[in-house]
Every structure is written in structure tokens, then in C-alpha cells.
Amino acid sequence: MNLPRRAFLKSARAAAVAAALPAAAFADEYPARPVRIIAGFAAGGGVDVTARLIGQWLEKRLGQPFVVENRPGAGGNIATEAVVKAAPDGATLLLSTVPNAVNASLYDKLSFDFLRDTIAVGGIIRVPMVMLVNPAVPARSVAEFIDYAKAHSDKVNMASAGNGSAPHMAGELFKMMAGVKLVHVPYRGQGPALSDLLGGQVEVLFAATPGTADFISSGQLRALAVTTAARAAVLPQLPPVGDVVPGYEASQWYGLSAPKNTPAEIVDKLNREINAALADRDMLARLAAIGGEPLRGTPAAFAALIADETEKWAKVVRAAGLKPE
């Protein structure tokens, strides 16, 4: 037998042995190279901060760099498309969030189907939003605000962090369920929306809780309620909107997703590490600093959350006749 043929047979035997190994053996070696976490929004926001916190944890635990790559634009669709097109080997992950569920119905033509083309890895945190009004608005409760809005139909301006953003959708859900008409005024981010709320150019804003505490405690803005189904640890003094509008719930959530066909063993390994992070006291404190409440659970549980959110927001998009900017 000549040398090339012996080398070929040796290679073929090695391939056969590798094929016979359980998939878990490959997962044991994951990650063998740096991993990218794609964030669909600019640096400094909740998506970016969450991606960096969980990336630092995974890097420490798994021994490879987990590099956050910001790809803002089109409400997160640019980042999502990049992940959908990536190899399903665990080397590219998406920091998934509410707009991924919203965009499925907000955009008529996408090159991907988020539910079909990604696989849920695990939830990380849920972040409550808070219903804020300018102090010039006489309402001191959700019930009083509803009465005020009905008495001033189509004259009350509702700011948002942008069309299709979580705060926008929280406001549209409120309008639909409370039966009030508010004029939507979109901004490019929560900062400008808060500035105009402080200045009185708009009357109400459903805002992510980080960055609002000082305005609330100083009396510059009045907080009426939180948007979660129950009271939130970050603002325990506030009742939920749902106490007045039964069934109302809207919150920001963050988790990791991967391209479809990513091996289950890799997904499960990442999920275990995410849940380990959510049991770590220091990590929980860092997440709590941005208003985050842990979303522990299996990949299936996170997939169910995404599916439920996609269905819920599709109803709101259709009812409000929303279109992308």
C-alpha cells in the first residue's frame, strides 16, 4: 500500500470515528474560537449593556472571548439578519429583545422569519417600564389619567423611544386596552423623549426604568404605575397598570438566540451558563442596576415567551395600523 493511500485510509477512519462520537463530545469543546454577540442597537442602551454583562460572564466561564458587536438599524433587523445568515455553530449569537417579536408583524417584507430562522438559547432579564407624566397633567393615578385622556381625546401627546420600540408598544397596548386616544410622538431614543416630557412638549411616556429614578424622586416627573403584571422590585411603591386595566402587561426582555440548526448540545451548554449567571449574587446585582429581573429557564421556556410576545404584539400592530418609519 503506497503512502498516499495509507494516509487517505487513516483520514477516513478518523472521520468515521468522529462521526460516531456523541454530539456532546463536540459541545464539550465549545467554544473553540471567539464568539460574537450581535446587538441590534447602539452602545450604551439596555441591549448593549445586557450583551456585555452576559458576554463577560460567558467569557470567564467558557474560556474564549465573547465579543459584542453593535449593528444598529432598522429596529434591530440588520443585526437579526446577520445572525440568521451565520453558520449554526454557536460562534454567532443574537441579543434578542422585544423588537424582534414586534418586527415580525410591523414589517411587511423581511428576508427572514425570526421564529423560524432562529433558536432560543435562554432568557436573561425582564426590565419593567414605568408610566410617566409631566407634572402639569393633573392625573395622579392610572384611573385619573384615563379620565383625563378621554376628556381631552386626541389632544394628549404620548412620546416614545421610536416607532416599534418597547415603550411605543407599551403605549399602544395601553391605548387599545384602556380605550383612549393619544397622539404618538416618536423620538430617536428614550433620552430625547424624556427631555421633551420634562419640558412639557408631551404629556405621557412609557419609559424603561433605568435613568428615570432621579426625575421621579425629585418630582420633575410623576410616575403613575409600572407596566409589569406585578409590582416591580425597582419601583416597589408603584402599582401595576393592570390593577386598573385588567390583563395589561408590557415589559422589555433580553435573551440570547442563535441561528436555526445550532446543535442542541451547544444551546443547552449556553443555557446552563446563563442560568448560572442568574444565580450569581454579583451578576444579579449588576443586572438589577439596570432594572433587570432574572428570566431563568430552559431554551423551550424562552422560545415560548418569544412566541407569545410575537402573537401579542401582532394584534397591537394590526389594531393600531402601525407601519415602520
C-alpha positions in Angstrom: 0.0 0.0 0.0 1.5 3.3 -1.0 1.8 6.2 1.4 -0.9 8.4 -0.1 -3.4 5.5 0.2 -2.5 4.8 3.8 -2.9 8.5 4.6 -6.3 8.5 2.9 -7.5 5.5 4.9 -6.2 6.9 8.1 -8.1 10.1 7.4 -11.2 8.2 6.5 -11.0 6.1 9.7 -10.6 9.3 11.8 -13.6 10.8 10.1 -15.7 7.7 10.8 -14.7 7.8 14.5 -15.6 11.5 14.7 -18.9 10.8 13.1 -19.6 8.1 15.7 -18.9 10.3 18.7 -21.9 11.7 20.5 -22.7 15.3 19.8 -22.0 16.1 23.5 -18.3 15.4 22.8 -18.2 18.3 20.3 -20.2 20.5 22.8 -17.6 19.8 25.4 -15.0 21.6 23.2 -17.3 24.5 22.5 -16.3 27.3 22.1 -13.1 26.5 20.3 -12.8 30.1 19.0 -14.1 33.6 19.8 -17.9 34.1 19.8 -19.7 37.2 18.6 -22.9 38.5 20.3 -24.6 40.8 17.8 -26.6 43.7 19.4 -29.1 45.4 17.2 -28.9 48.7 19.0 -26.3 51.4 19.7 -23.8 51.2 22.6 -24.9 52.3 26.0 -28.6 51.1 25.9 -30.2 48.2 27.6 -29.5 45.7 24.8 -25.8 46.7 24.7 -25.3 46.7 28.4 -27.0 43.3 28.8 -25.0 41.8 26.0 -21.7 43.0 27.6 -22.6 41.7 31.0 -23.6 38.2 29.8 -20.7 38.2 27.4 -18.2 38.9 30.2 -19.7 36.0 32.2 -19.6 33.5 29.4 -16.0 34.5 28.5 -14.9 33.9 32.1 -16.7 30.6 32.3 -16.0 29.2 28.8 -12.5 30.5 28.2 -13.0 32.2 24.9 -13.7 35.9 24.1 -17.4 36.8 23.7 -17.2 40.0 21.7 -20.2 42.3 21.5 -20.7 43.7 18.0 -23.2 46.6 17.7 -25.2 46.6 14.4 -27.9 49.2 14.9 -30.5 50.0 12.3 -34.0 49.0 11.0 -35.3 48.3 14.5 -32.8 45.5 15.1 -33.4 43.8 11.7 -29.9 44.4 10.4 -28.4 42.5 13.4 -31.0 39.8 13.2 -30.3 39.2 9.5 -26.6 38.9 10.2 -27.2 36.2 12.8 -29.8 34.3 10.6 -27.2 34.1 7.8 -24.4 33.0 10.1 -23.1 29.4 10.4 -25.1 27.4 13.0 -22.0 26.6 15.1 -22.5 28.7 18.2 -19.9 31.3 17.1 -22.6 34.0 16.4 -25.4 34.8 18.8 -28.1 37.5 18.9 -29.0 39.6 21.9 -32.8 39.2 21.2 -35.4 41.6 22.6 -38.9 43.0 22.2 -38.5 44.5 18.7 -37.6 41.0 17.4 -41.2 40.0 18.3 -42.7 43.3 17.1 -40.9 43.4 13.7 -42.4 40.1 12.6 -45.7 41.9 12.0 -44.5 45.6 11.8 -42.5 44.9 8.6 -44.3 43.6 5.6 -41.2 42.2 3.9 -38.3 40.7 5.8 -35.6 38.4 4.4 -36.1 36.1 7.5 -38.7 34.8 9.9 -37.4 35.3 13.4 -39.4 32.4 14.9 -38.4 30.0 12.1 -34.9 31.1 11.5 -33.5 31.4 15.0 -33.4 29.1 18.0 -34.0 30.4 21.6 -31.0 29.9 23.8 -32.2 31.4 27.0 -33.8 34.5 28.7 -31.6 36.8 30.6 -33.7 39.6 32.2 -37.0 41.3 32.1 -37.0 45.1 32.6 -40.2 46.9 33.8 -41.3 50.1 32.2 -42.9 53.0 34.1 -45.8 55.2 33.0 -44.6 58.8 33.5 -46.5 62.0 33.1 -45.4 65.7 33.2 -46.5 67.2 36.5 -48.7 69.7 34.6 -51.0 66.7 33.9 -53.5 66.6 36.8 -53.7 62.8 36.9 -52.2 61.1 39.9 -53.2 57.6 39.1 -53.8 55.4 36.0 -57.6 55.7 36.5 -57.4 59.5 36.7 -55.2 59.6 33.6 -57.7 57.5 31.6 -60.4 60.0 32.6 -58.2 62.9 31.6 -57.3 61.3 28.3 -60.9 60.7 27.5 -61.8 64.3 28.3 -59.1 65.5 26.0 -59.4 62.9 23.2 -56.7 63.2 20.5 -55.0 66.1 22.4 -52.7 64.2 24.7 -49.3 63.6 23.3 -47.6 60.3 24.0 -43.8 60.2 23.5 -41.9 57.0 22.7 -38.3 55.9 22.1 -39.1 55.3 18.5 -41.6 53.5 16.2 -41.9 49.9 17.2 -39.8 50.3 20.3 -40.9 48.6 23.6 -42.0 51.9 25.1 -44.1 52.6 22.0 -45.7 49.2 22.0 -46.4 49.6 25.7 -48.2 52.8 25.0 -50.2 51.4 22.0 -51.3 48.4 24.2 -52.4 50.9 26.8 -54.4 52.9 24.3 -56.1 49.7 22.9 -56.9 48.2 26.3 -57.9 51.4 28.1 -59.9 52.7 25.2 -58.2 56.1 25.0 -56.8 58.1 22.1 -53.3 59.5 22.4 -51.2 61.2 19.8 -48.0 59.2 19.2 -44.8 61.3 19.0 -41.8 59.1 18.2 -38.2 60.1 19.1 -34.8 58.7 18.3 -34.3 57.1 21.7 -35.5 57.5 25.2 -33.2 60.4 26.1 -34.9 62.9 23.7 -38.3 61.7 24.7 -37.6 62.2 28.3 -36.3 65.7 27.6 -39.5 66.8 25.9 -41.6 65.2 28.6 -39.6 67.2 31.2 -40.2 70.3 29.0 -43.9 69.7 28.7 -43.9 69.3 24.9 -45.5 65.8 25.5 -47.7 64.6 28.4 -47.0 60.9 28.8 -44.2 58.4 28.2 -43.9 54.7 28.9 -40.2 54.5 29.7 -37.6 51.9 30.5 -36.9 52.3 34.2 -33.1 52.9 34.1 -32.4 56.6 34.1 -35.8 57.7 35.5 -35.4 57.4 39.2 -33.9 60.8 39.8 -36.6 62.5 37.8 -39.3 60.7 39.8 -37.7 61.3 43.2 -37.2 65.0 42.5 -40.8 65.5 41.4 -39.7 66.6 37.9 -41.9 63.7 36.5 -44.8 61.9 38.1 -44.8 58.1 38.0 -48.2 56.5 37.9 -47.6 52.8 37.5 -45.3 50.1 36.3 -46.1 48.0 33.2 -45.3 44.6 34.6 -48.1 42.2 35.8 -47.0 42.6 39.4 -45.2 45.3 41.3 -41.5 45.7 40.3 -38.6 45.5 42.7 -37.0 48.6 41.1 -40.1 50.7 41.9 -41.9 48.8 44.6 -44.1 51.8 45.6 -45.9 51.8 42.2 -48.9 49.7 41.4 -49.1 47.8 38.0 -51.1 49.4 35.2 -53.0 46.1 35.2 -54.6 47.0 38.6 -56.8 49.4 36.6 -56.6 47.9 33.1 -57.1 44.1 33.7 -54.7 41.9 31.8 -52.3 44.7 30.8 -48.6 43.7 30.8 -45.7 45.1 28.8 -42.0 44.8 29.6 -38.7 44.8 28.0 -36.9 41.4 27.9 -33.5 40.4 26.8 -32.1 36.9 26.0 -29.8 35.1 23.6 -30.8 33.5 20.3 -28.8 31.5 17.8 -29.2 30.6 14.1 -31.5 27.7 13.5 -29.9 24.2 13.3 -27.4 25.2 16.0 -26.7 21.9 17.8 -28.9 21.4 20.8 -25.8 20.5 22.9 -24.3 23.9 22.3 -27.6 25.6 23.0 -28.0 23.6 26.3 -24.4 24.4 27.3 -25.0 28.1 26.8 -28.4 27.9 28.6 -26.8 26.3 31.7 -24.2 29.1 31.8 -26.8 31.8 31.5 -28.8 30.3 34.4 -25.6 30.0 36.4 -25.1 33.8 35.9 -28.7 34.4 37.1 -27.9 32.5 40.3 -24.7 34.5 41.0 -25.1 37.3 43.5 -22.7 39.7 41.9 -24.2 39.3 38.5 -27.7 39.7 39.8 -26.6 43.0 41.5 -25.2 44.3 38.2 -28.3 43.3 36.3 -30.5 44.9 39.0 -28.6 48.2 38.5 -30.3 48.4 35.0 -33.7 47.4 36.4 -33.3 43.8 35.3 -35.2 40.9 37.0 -33.9 37.4 36.1 -35.5 35.4 33.4 -34.3 31.9 34.4 -35.4 28.9 32.4 -34.9 26.5 29.6 -34.5 27.2 25.9 -38.1 26.0 25.4 -39.4 28.4 28.0 -37.6 31.3 26.3 -38.9 30.1 22.9 -42.5 30.1 24.4 -42.0 33.7 25.7 -40.9 34.9 22.2 -43.8 33.1 20.5 -46.3 34.6 23.0 -44.8 38.1 22.6 -44.9 37.8 18.8 -48.5 36.9 18.8 -49.4 39.6 21.4 -47.7 42.5 19.5 -49.0 41.4 16.2 -52.5 42.1 17.5 -51.4 45.5 18.6 -49.7 46.3 15.3 -52.8 45.3 13.4 -55.2 47.2 15.7 -53.2 50.4 15.6 -52.3 50.1 11.9 -48.6 50.6 12.6 -46.0 50.9 9.9 -42.2 51.2 10.1 -40.7 54.6 9.9 
